[in-house]
Amino acid sequence: MSDRPRHHAGGHADRPYLNTRQAAHRLGMTVRHLERMRSNGTGPRFRRHGRLVFYHIDDLEAWSLSTAGHGTSDA
């Protein structure tokens, strides 16, 4: 048995998937906001395993980079 913690907010190299709470924390938003974006199809890619939803760290990073500079002050 490993001494490493099973869950980590930043994810592990061998477990690069985060649940919704962890992904929202990583992106600096509320869980509800991330859920709303998922429902609207405007958030990062996700995977559904039954009722569980997971986000890959690379997908979170790609989504974050793709939305950089799209604020109203950049118009």
N, C-alpha and C positions, 0 to 999 in steps of 0.2 A: 504494500500500500504506500502511496506517495504522501509526503509531508506537505505538498503544495496545496494551497486552497483550491476548492472545487470551482468557485465562482470568483470572477474578478471583473470589476467595472470596465477595465481596458481590454479584456480578453486575453487569451494566451495564444501563442503561435500555433499550438496544436488544437486550439478551439477558437477560431476567429469569428464565431457567431455570438451576437449579443441579443438579449431579449429586448422587448420594447422599452422597459424602464432604463436599462443600461444604454441603449442606443440614444434615447432622449437625453440622458445625462451627458453622453459624449458629444452630442450636437448642441447642448446648451439650451434645450427647450423643454417644455412640459410634456409629460406622457400624453396628455389629452391632445395637445397640438400635433404631435407626431401621429397619433391615431387618426386625427381628422385629415391630415395630409395623406395618409395611407388610404383612407376611404375615398378621398377626392382624386387619387391617382397622381398627386403632385409631390409626394415624398420620395425618399430613397427606395431602391429595390429591396424587396423582402421575400422571405420564404415562409410558407405556411406548412406546418407539420400537424395535421389535424387542427386542433383549436389553438395551437401554439404558433407564435410568429417570431421569426428570427431575422436579424440583419447581419450581413457580412460586413466586417470592418472596412474592407476595400470598397464596398458599395456605398457605405456612409461617407468615406473620404471622397469618392468620385462625385457623389451628389453634392457634397459641400463645395467642392471646387467648381462644379458646373453652375452653382447659384451665386458664386462670388461676384460682387460688383453689380448685382441686379436690383439694388435698392432704389428708392425714389430720388435720392440725392444725386445719383449718377446720371440722371436724365439730361 
